[in-house]
Amino acid sequence: MIVVDNGPEFAGRFLDEWAYRNKVELHFIEPGKPVENCYIESFNGKFRDECLSEHWFLHLPHAREVIEAWRVDYNEVRPHRSLGNLTPAESARNLRAEPVLYSP
């Protein structure tokens, strides 16, 4: 499932067809309620401010290179306060290492 807002980039037929072909459910948040998707709204703001607004992309390969470098920094280098000053990669490794307690 992908949670999306009601922006025009998510309301088109192309995305709907892609989701159907790939067995991905699209869940649209209630119009005017960005708090229903607050994590991605926060990420989108950081991505726009720190990457997209900082670069003038010359061509698609250049955009891919710059965005990949930002993604690696965001996920593997930069600690996040919301994750106890761990990187997302460190946090994910810790979650995988924790035993899952199950009681029937």
N, CA, C and O atoms as CSV, one atom per row, in Angstrom:
chain,resi,resn,atom,element,x,y,z
A,1,MET,N,N,0.844,-1.182,0.000
A,1,MET,CA,C,0.000,0.000,0.000
A,1,MET,C,C,0.884,1.238,0.000
A,1,MET,O,O,1.902,1.304,0.690
A,2,ILE,N,N,0.470,2.206,-0.786
A,2,ILE,CA,C,1.117,3.519,-0.785
A,2,ILE,C,C,0.061,4.529,-0.361
A,2,ILE,O,O,-1.027,4.588,-0.934
A,3,VAL,N,N,0.399,5.326,0.659
A,3,VAL,CA,C,-0.492,6.375,1.135
A,3,VAL,C,C,-0.111,7.658,0.408
A,3,VAL,O,O,1.048,8.072,0.432
A,4,VAL,N,N,-1.080,8.279,-0.233
A,4,VAL,CA,C,-0.820,9.483,-1.020
A,4,VAL,C,C,-1.855,10.556,-0.694
A,4,VAL,O,O,-2.930,10.269,-0.169
A,5,ASP,N,N,-1.505,11.793,-1.018
A,5,ASP,CA,C,-2.479,12.860,-0.866
A,5,ASP,C,C,-3.303,12.943,-2.150
A,5,ASP,O,O,-3.204,12.075,-3.018
A,6,ASN,N,N,-4.086,13.953,-2.258
A,6,ASN,CA,C,-4.984,14.086,-3.401
A,6,ASN,C,C,-4.464,15.050,-4.453
A,6,ASN,O,O,-5.236,15.619,-5.225
A,7,GLY,N,N,-3.144,15.229,-4.476
A,7,GLY,CA,C,-2.547,16.123,-5.460
A,7,GLY,C,C,-2.686,15.570,-6.868
A,7,GLY,O,O,-2.900,14.372,-7.054
A,8,PRO,N,N,-2.563,16.446,-7.860
A,8,PRO,CA,C,-2.750,16.019,-9.249
A,8,PRO,C,C,-1.747,14.958,-9.690
A,8,PRO,O,O,-2.033,14.168,-10.590
A,9,GLU,N,N,-0.562,14.937,-9.053
A,9,GLU,CA,C,0.428,13.940,-9.440
A,9,GLU,C,C,0.017,12.524,-9.052
A,9,GLU,O,O,0.568,11.552,-9.569
A,10,PHE,N,N,-0.955,12.406,-8.139
A,10,PHE,CA,C,-1.408,11.089,-7.700
A,10,PHE,C,C,-2.792,10.730,-8.217
A,10,PHE,O,O,-3.260,9.612,-7.999
A,11,ALA,N,N,-3.443,11.644,-8.886
A,11,ALA,CA,C,-4.826,11.413,-9.312
A,11,ALA,C,C,-4.928,10.939,-10.764
A,11,ALA,O,O,-6.032,10.730,-11.269
A,12,GLY,N,N,-3.809,10.772,-11.425
A,12,GLY,CA,C,-3.847,10.434,-12.837
A,12,GLY,C,C,-4.033,8.954,-13.124
A,12,GLY,O,O,-3.848,8.102,-12.256
A,13,ARG,N,N,-4.395,8.680,-14.331
A,13,ARG,CA,C,-4.652,7.318,-14.782
A,13,ARG,C,C,-3.374,6.480,-14.814
A,13,ARG,O,O,-3.417,5.277,-14.556
A,14,PHE,N,N,-2.239,7.104,-15.129
A,14,PHE,CA,C,-0.974,6.372,-15.227
A,14,PHE,C,C,-0.624,5.696,-13.900
A,14,PHE,O,O,-0.304,4.508,-13.879
A,15,LEU,N,N,-0.683,6.444,-12.793
A,15,LEU,CA,C,-0.374,5.873,-11.484
A,15,LEU,C,C,-1.366,4.783,-11.129
A,15,LEU,O,O,-0.981,3.739,-10.602
A,16,ASP,N,N,-2.618,5.009,-11.406
A,16,ASP,CA,C,-3.647,4.015,-11.121
A,16,ASP,C,C,-3.370,2.716,-11.887
A,16,ASP,O,O,-3.473,1.627,-11.322
A,17,GLU,N,N,-3.024,2.832,-13.159
A,17,GLU,CA,C,-2.708,1.643,-13.962
A,17,GLU,C,C,-1.454,0.943,-13.451
A,17,GLU,O,O,-1.415,-0.286,-13.387
A,18,TRP,N,N,-0.419,1.719,-13.085
A,18,TRP,CA,C,0.812,1.132,-12.550
A,18,TRP,C,C,0.517,0.367,-11.264
A,18,TRP,O,O,0.968,-0.765,-11.091
A,19,ALA,N,N,-0.245,0.993,-10.363
A,19,ALA,CA,C,-0.569,0.340,-9.092
A,19,ALA,C,C,-1.342,-0.959,-9.337
A,19,ALA,O,O,-1.067,-1.975,-8.699
A,20,TYR,N,N,-2.287,-0.926,-10.241
A,20,TYR,CA,C,-3.071,-2.124,-10.549
A,20,TYR,C,C,-2.167,-3.231,-11.090
A,20,TYR,O,O,-2.251,-4.371,-10.634
A,21,ARG,N,N,-1.313,-2.912,-12.048
A,21,ARG,CA,C,-0.410,-3.914,-12.641
A,21,ARG,C,C,0.555,-4.495,-11.625
A,21,ARG,O,O,0.934,-5.662,-11.729
A,22,ASN,N,N,0.959,-3.694,-10.641
A,22,ASN,CA,C,1.942,-4.134,-9.656
A,22,ASN,C,C,1.317,-4.571,-8.330
A,22,ASN,O,O,2.017,-4.798,-7.344
A,23,LYS,N,N,-0.009,-4.683,-8.327
A,23,LYS,CA,C,-0.745,-5.134,-7.131
A,23,LYS,C,C,-0.445,-4.268,-5.907
A,23,LYS,O,O,-0.252,-4.768,-4.799
A,24,VAL,N,N,-0.413,-2.959,-6.140
A,24,VAL,CA,C,-0.176,-1.984,-5.080
A,24,VAL,C,C,-1.470,-1.231,-4.833
A,24,VAL,O,O,-2.062,-0.676,-5.759
A,25,GLU,N,N,-1.901,-1.215,-3.594
A,25,GLU,CA,C,-3.106,-0.468,-3.242
A,25,GLU,C,C,-2.737,0.992,-2.996
A,25,GLU,O,O,-1.764,1.282,-2.299
A,26,LEU,N,N,-3.503,1.895,-3.562
A,26,LEU,CA,C,-3.326,3.325,-3.302
A,26,LEU,C,C,-4.353,3.744,-2.259
A,26,LEU,O,O,-5.552,3.529,-2.434
A,27,HIS,N,N,-3.878,4.337,-1.182
A,27,HIS,CA,C,-4.763,4.842,-0.135
A,27,HIS,C,C,-4.666,6.358,-0.132
A,27,HIS,O,O,-3.614,6.915,0.183
A,28,PHE,N,N,-5.746,7.021,-0.476
A,28,PHE,CA,C,-5.769,8.483,-0.524
A,28,PHE,C,C,-6.182,9.038,0.828
A,28,PHE,O,O,-7.212,8.645,1.376
A,29,ILE,N,N,-5.373,9.962,1.376
A,29,ILE,CA,C,-5.744,10.594,2.626
A,29,ILE,C,C,-6.926,11.522,2.376
A,29,ILE,O,O,-7.228,11.877,1.237
A,30,GLU,N,N,-7.578,11.901,3.447
A,30,GLU,CA,C,-8.721,12.808,3.336
A,30,GLU,C,C,-8.235,14.164,2.831
A,30,GLU,O,O,-7.237,14.681,3.335
A,31,PRO,N,N,-8.918,14.751,1.847
A,31,PRO,CA,C,-8.486,16.051,1.324
A,31,PRO,C,C,-8.327,17.094,2.436
A,31,PRO,O,O,-9.178,17.213,3.317
A,32,GLY,N,N,-7.231,17.839,2.378
A,32,GLY,CA,C,-6.984,18.893,3.352
A,32,GLY,C,C,-6.489,18.394,4.699
A,32,GLY,O,O,-6.491,19.153,5.669
A,33,LYS,N,N,-6.059,17.125,4.787
A,33,LYS,CA,C,-5.605,16.548,6.052
A,33,LYS,C,C,-4.190,15.982,5.920
A,33,LYS,O,O,-4.006,14.770,6.035
A,34,PRO,N,N,-3.182,16.836,5.679
A,34,PRO,CA,C,-1.819,16.324,5.498
A,34,PRO,C,C,-1.295,15.584,6.725
A,34,PRO,O,O,-0.369,14.781,6.606
A,35,VAL,N,N,-1.866,15.838,7.898
A,35,VAL,CA,C,-1.411,15.149,9.102
A,35,VAL,C,C,-1.661,13.640,9.005
A,35,VAL,O,O,-1.021,12.865,9.716
A,36,GLU,N,N,-2.578,13.216,8.140
A,36,GLU,CA,C,-2.823,11.787,7.960
A,36,GLU,C,C,-1.643,11.107,7.271
A,36,GLU,O,O,-1.553,9.879,7.267
A,37,ASN,N,N,-0.762,11.874,6.702
A,37,ASN,CA,C,0.407,11.336,6.018
A,37,ASN,C,C,1.636,12.143,6.438
A,37,ASN,O,O,2.466,12.501,5.603
A,38,CYS,N,N,1.744,12.427,7.738
A,38,CYS,CA,C,2.734,13.390,8.230
A,38,CYS,C,C,4.174,12.955,8.002
A,38,CYS,O,O,5.035,13.805,7.771
A,39,TYR,N,N,4.461,11.665,8.058
A,39,TYR,CA,C,5.855,11.241,7.874
A,39,TYR,C,C,6.345,11.558,6.464
A,39,TYR,O,O,7.442,12.088,6.290
A,40,ILE,N,N,5.544,11.239,5.475
A,40,ILE,CA,C,5.979,11.507,4.108
A,40,ILE,C,C,5.937,13.005,3.813
A,40,ILE,O,O,6.759,13.504,3.044
A,41,GLU,N,N,4.990,13.728,4.414
A,41,GLU,CA,C,4.960,15.179,4.221
A,41,GLU,C,C,6.243,15.797,4.771
A,41,GLU,O,O,6.805,16.705,4.160
A,42,SER,N,N,6.708,15.310,5.922
A,42,SER,CA,C,7.962,15.796,6.497
A,42,SER,C,C,9.138,15.441,5.592
A,42,SER,O,O,9.996,16.282,5.323
A,43,PHE,N,N,9.175,14.199,5.127
A,43,PHE,CA,C,10.244,13.780,4.227
A,43,PHE,C,C,10.238,14.602,2.942
A,43,PHE,O,O,11.288,15.064,2.494
A,44,ASN,N,N,9.064,14.784,2.350
A,44,ASN,CA,C,8.968,15.546,1.104
A,44,ASN,C,C,9.526,16.957,1.276
A,44,ASN,O,O,10.208,17.473,0.391
A,45,GLY,N,N,9.233,17.580,2.422
A,45,GLY,CA,C,9.750,18.920,2.688
A,45,GLY,C,C,11.269,18.933,2.758
A,45,GLY,O,O,11.916,19.813,2.189
A,46,LYS,N,N,11.840,17.948,3.463
A,46,LYS,CA,C,13.302,17.861,3.557
A,46,LYS,C,C,13.918,17.596,2.186
A,46,LYS,O,O,14.908,18.224,1.812
A,47,PHE,N,N,13.328,16.664,1.441
A,47,PHE,CA,C,13.849,16.321,0.121
A,47,PHE,C,C,13.816,17.538,-0.800
A,47,PHE,O,O,14.781,17.809,-1.515
A,48,ARG,N,N,12.703,18.269,-0.778
A,48,ARG,CA,C,12.578,19.455,-1.620
A,48,ARG,C,C,13.590,20.519,-1.212
A,48,ARG,O,O,14.297,21.066,-2.059
A,49,ASP,N,N,13.660,20.818,0.112
A,49,ASP,CA,C,14.539,21.893,0.594
A,49,ASP,C,C,16.021,21.563,0.459
A,49,ASP,O,O,16.821,22.420,0.082
A,50,GLU,N,N,16.388,20.310,0.769
A,50,GLU,CA,C,17.803,19.950,0.836
A,50,GLU,C,C,18.367,19.414,-0.471
A,50,GLU,O,O,19.585,19.395,-0.651
A,51,CYS,N,N,17.517,18.984,-1.378
A,51,CYS,CA,C,18.031,18.384,-2.606
A,51,CYS,C,C,17.472,19.070,-3.850
A,51,CYS,O,O,18.219,19.673,-4.621
A,52,LEU,N,N,16.175,18.978,-4.040
A,52,LEU,CA,C,15.590,19.470,-5.290
A,52,LEU,C,C,15.778,20.972,-5.487
A,52,LEU,O,O,16.075,21.424,-6.593
A,53,SER,N,N,15.606,21.745,-4.410
A,53,SER,CA,C,15.726,23.203,-4.535
A,53,SER,C,C,17.178,23.668,-4.592
A,53,SER,O,O,17.444,24.820,-4.936
A,54,GLU,N,N,18.118,22.787,-4.259
A,54,GLU,CA,C,19.531,23.142,-4.213
A,54,GLU,C,C,20.276,22.862,-5.522
A,54,GLU,O,O,21.425,23.270,-5.686
A,55,HIS,N,N,19.617,22.168,-6.446
A,55,HIS,CA,C,20.323,21.747,-7.653
A,55,HIS,C,C,19.549,22.098,-8.913
A,55,HIS,O,O,18.319,22.117,-8.934
A,56,TRP,N,N,20.307,22.372,-9.949
A,56,TRP,CA,C,19.754,22.579,-11.281
A,56,TRP,C,C,20.189,21.363,-12.084
A,56,TRP,O,O,21.359,21.239,-12.446
A,57,PHE,N,N,19.258,20.475,-12.361
A,57,PHE,CA,C,19.601,19.225,-13.024
A,57,PHE,C,C,19.794,19.446,-14.518
A,57,PHE,O,O,18.943,20.034,-15.185
A,58,LEU,N,N,20.910,18.974,-15.028
A,58,LEU,CA,C,21.260,19.169,-16.421
A,58,LEU,C,C,20.595,18.145,-17.330
A,58,LEU,O,O,20.271,18.447,-18.478
A,59,HIS,N,N,20.392,16.938,-16.818
A,59,HIS,CA,C,19.767,15.857,-17.576
A,59,HIS,C,C,19.403,14.758,-16.580
A,59,HIS,O,O,19.807,14.811,-15.419
A,60,LEU,N,N,18.648,13.773,-17.030
A,60,LEU,CA,C,18.149,12.731,-16.142
A,60,LEU,C,C,19.274,11.973,-15.423
A,60,LEU,O,O,19.161,11.765,-14.215
A,61,PRO,N,N,20.341,11.554,-16.093
A,61,PRO,CA,C,21.410,10.871,-15.348
A,61,PRO,C,C,22.009,11.745,-14.235
A,61,PRO,O,O,22.355,11.242,-13.166
A,62,HIS,N,N,22.127,13.040,-14.490
A,62,HIS,CA,C,22.626,13.953,-13.452
A,62,HIS,C,C,21.660,14.006,-12.276
A,62,HIS,O,O,22.093,13.969,-11.124
A,63,ALA,N,N,20.378,14.093,-12.542
A,63,ALA,CA,C,19.374,14.099,-11.473
A,63,ALA,C,C,19.459,12.815,-10.661
A,63,ALA,O,O,19.422,12.851,-9.431
A,64,ARG,N,N,19.573,11.686,-11.341
A,64,ARG,CA,C,19.672,10.400,-10.624
A,64,ARG,C,C,20.910,10.358,-9.734
A,64,ARG,O,O,20.844,9.866,-8.607
A,65,GLU,N,N,22.021,10.862,-10.220
A,65,GLU,CA,C,23.276,10.865,-9.455
A,65,GLU,C,C,23.148,11.733,-8.200
A,65,GLU,O,O,23.514,11.302,-7.106
A,66,VAL,N,N,22.638,12.934,-8.356
A,66,VAL,CA,C,22.495,13.859,-7.222
A,66,VAL,C,C,21.493,13.313,-6.206
A,66,VAL,O,O,21.746,13.344,-5.002
A,67,ILE,N,N,20.369,12.819,-6.685
A,67,ILE,CA,C,19.337,12.306,-5.776
A,67,ILE,C,C,19.832,11.063,-5.047
A,67,ILE,O,O,19.549,10.899,-3.860
A,68,GLU,N,N,20.559,10.192,-5.722
A,68,GLU,CA,C,21.108,9.003,-5.062
A,68,GLU,C,C,22.104,9.388,-3.980
A,68,GLU,O,O,22.094,8.793,-2.902
A,69,ALA,N,N,22.959,10.361,-4.237
A,69,ALA,CA,C,23.912,10.823,-3.220
A,69,ALA,C,C,23.168,11.377,-2.011
A,69,ALA,O,O,23.568,11.127,-0.874
A,70,TRP,N,N,22.086,12.129,-2.242
A,70,TRP,CA,C,21.296,12.661,-1.134
A,70,TRP,C,C,20.630,11.524,-0.370
A,70,TRP,O,O,20.604,11.544,0.860
A,71,ARG,N,N,20.088,10.526,-1.081
A,71,ARG,CA,C,19.421,9.388,-0.443
A,71,ARG,C,C,20.388,8.624,0.460
A,71,ARG,O,O,20.040,8.268,1.586
A,72,VAL,N,N,21.591,8.374,-0.029
A,72,VAL,CA,C,22.588,7.660,0.770
A,72,VAL,C,C,22.922,8.456,2.025
A,72,VAL,O,O,22.974,7.891,3.117
A,73,ASP,N,N,23.149,9.753,1.884
A,73,ASP,CA,C,23.425,10.596,3.044
A,73,ASP,C,C,22.271,10.563,4.035
A,73,ASP,O,O,22.486,10.402,5.237
A,74,TYR,N,N,21.056,10.713,3.540
A,74,TYR,CA,C,19.859,10.756,4.396
A,74,TYR,C,C,19.670,9.447,5.155
A,74,TYR,O,O,19.318,9.460,6.334
A,75,ASN,N,N,19.902,8.321,4.492
A,75,ASN,CA,C,19.613,7.020,5.100
A,75,ASN,C,C,20.788,6.380,5.824
A,75,ASN,O,O,20.584,5.614,6.766
A,76,GLU,N,N,22.018,6.678,5.402
A,76,GLU,CA,C,23.149,5.924,5.930
A,76,GLU,C,C,24.186,6.752,6.677
A,76,GLU,O,O,25.030,6.202,7.384
A,77,VAL,N,N,24.127,8.082,6.521
A,77,VAL,CA,C,25.156,8.920,7.138
A,77,VAL,C,C,24.572,9.810,8.233
A,77,VAL,O,O,25.104,9.872,9.341
A,78,ARG,N,N,23.498,10.485,7.924
A,78,ARG,CA,C,22.959,11.510,8.815
A,78,ARG,C,C,22.093,10.906,9.931
A,78,ARG,O,O,21.121,10.207,9.646
A,79,PRO,N,N,22.439,11.170,11.192
A,79,PRO,CA,C,21.568,10.696,12.277
A,79,PRO,C,C,20.272,11.501,12.329
A,79,PRO,O,O,20.242,12.672,11.950
A,80,HIS,N,N,19.216,10.867,12.797
A,80,HIS,CA,C,17.902,11.493,12.905
A,80,HIS,C,C,17.478,11.514,14.369
A,80,HIS,O,O,17.494,10.483,15.042
A,81,ARG,N,N,17.104,12.677,14.853
A,81,ARG,CA,C,16.652,12.789,16.250
A,81,ARG,C,C,15.490,11.862,16.551
A,81,ARG,O,O,15.419,11.274,17.630
A,82,SER,N,N,14.580,11.732,15.598
A,82,SER,CA,C,13.397,10.903,15.819
A,82,SER,C,C,13.740,9.422,15.967
A,82,SER,O,O,12.907,8.630,16.406
A,83,LEU,N,N,14.971,9.048,15.598
A,83,LEU,CA,C,15.420,7.659,15.705
A,83,LEU,C,C,16.487,7.514,16.786
A,83,LEU,O,O,17.309,6.599,16.733
A,84,GLY,N,N,16.473,8.411,17.761
A,84,GLY,CA,C,17.465,8.345,18.837
A,84,GLY,C,C,18.868,8.639,18.354
A,84,GLY,O,O,19.831,8.040,18.835
A,85,ASN,N,N,18.995,9.550,17.414
A,85,ASN,CA,C,20.265,9.947,16.811
A,85,ASN,C,C,20.974,8.805,16.095
A,85,ASN,O,O,22.203,8.774,16.028
A,86,LEU,N,N,20.201,7.872,15.564
A,86,LEU,CA,C,20.714,6.830,14.680
A,86,LEU,C,C,20.352,7.202,13.252
A,86,LEU,O,O,19.444,8.000,13.017
A,87,THR,N,N,21.062,6.624,12.314
A,87,THR,CA,C,20.649,6.771,10.921
A,87,THR,C,C,19.483,5.811,10.675
A,87,THR,O,O,19.314,4.856,11.434
A,88,PRO,N,N,18.683,6.036,9.646
A,88,PRO,CA,C,17.629,5.062,9.339
A,88,PRO,C,C,18.181,3.651,9.107
A,88,PRO,O,O,17.543,2.673,9.497
A,89,ALA,N,N,19.348,3.534,8.485
A,89,ALA,CA,C,19.943,2.213,8.258
A,89,ALA,C,C,20.292,1.537,9.584
A,89,ALA,O,O,20.033,0.346,9.758
A,90,GLU,N,N,20.875,2.285,10.515
A,90,GLU,CA,C,21.195,1.723,11.834
A,90,GLU,C,C,19.935,1.322,12.577
A,90,GLU,O,O,19.880,0.258,13.194
A,91,SER,N,N,18.930,2.168,12.518
A,91,SER,CA,C,17.666,1.873,13.185
A,91,SER,C,C,17.025,0.607,12.619
A,91,SER,O,O,16.512,-0.222,13.370
A,92,ALA,N,N,17.057,0.461,11.305
A,92,ALA,CA,C,16.490,-0.737,10.667
A,92,ALA,C,C,17.262,-1.984,11.088
A,92,ALA,O,O,16.656,-3.020,11.363
A,93,ARG,N,N,18.603,-1.899,11.142
A,93,ARG,CA,C,19.398,-3.054,11.583
A,93,ARG,C,C,19.052,-3.429,13.015
A,93,ARG,O,O,18.937,-4.612,13.337
A,94,ASN,N,N,18.886,-2.430,13.877
A,94,ASN,CA,C,18.528,-2.696,15.267
A,94,ASN,C,C,17.163,-3.371,15.370
A,94,ASN,O,O,16.979,-4.294,16.164
A,95,LEU,N,N,16.213,-2.909,14.567
A,95,LEU,CA,C,14.877,-3.518,14.604
A,95,LEU,C,C,14.924,-4.964,14.138
A,95,LEU,O,O,14.244,-5.816,14.711
A,96,ARG,N,N,15.708,-5.256,13.117
A,96,ARG,CA,C,15.822,-6.633,12.632
A,96,ARG,C,C,16.505,-7.522,13.654
A,96,ARG,O,O,16.216,-8.716,13.720
A,97,ALA,N,N,17.415,-6.960,14.459
A,97,ALA,CA,C,18.169,-7.750,15.426
A,97,ALA,C,C,17.381,-8.032,16.700
A,97,ALA,O,O,17.690,-8.982,17.420
A,98,GLU,N,N,16.370,-7.221,16.986
A,98,GLU,CA,C,15.585,-7.414,18.208
A,98,GLU,C,C,14.714,-8.651,18.078
A,98,GLU,O,O,14.056,-8.845,17.055
A,99,PRO,N,N,14.704,-9.495,19.116
A,99,PRO,CA,C,13.823,-10.669,19.051
A,99,PRO,C,C,12.361,-10.231,19.131
A,99,PRO,O,O,12.012,-9.280,19.830
A,100,VAL,N,N,11.543,-10.937,18.414
A,100,VAL,CA,C,10.112,-10.654,18.427
A,100,VAL,C,C,9.485,-11.527,19.496
A,100,VAL,O,O,9.579,-12.753,19.444
A,101,LEU,N,N,8.848,-10.893,20.458
A,101,LEU,CA,C,8.189,-11.647,21.525
A,101,LEU,C,C,6.785,-12.016,21.074
A,101,LEU,O,O,6.011,-11.166,20.635
A,102,TYR,N,N,6.481,-13.269,21.188
A,102,TYR,CA,C,5.177,-13.751,20.754
A,102,TYR,C,C,4.579,-14.583,21.866
A,102,TYR,O,O,5.217,-15.509,22.366
A,103,SER,N,N,3.380,-14.268,22.250
A,103,SER,CA,C,2.688,-15.105,23.237
A,103,SER,C,C,1.324,-15.450,22.682
A,103,SER,O,O,0.522,-14.571,22.368
A,104,PRO,N,N,1.070,-16.755,22.564
A,104,PRO,CA,C,-0.219,-17.185,21.990
A,104,PRO,C,C,-1.413,-16.827,22.844
A,104,PRO,O,O,-2.548,-17.130,22.476
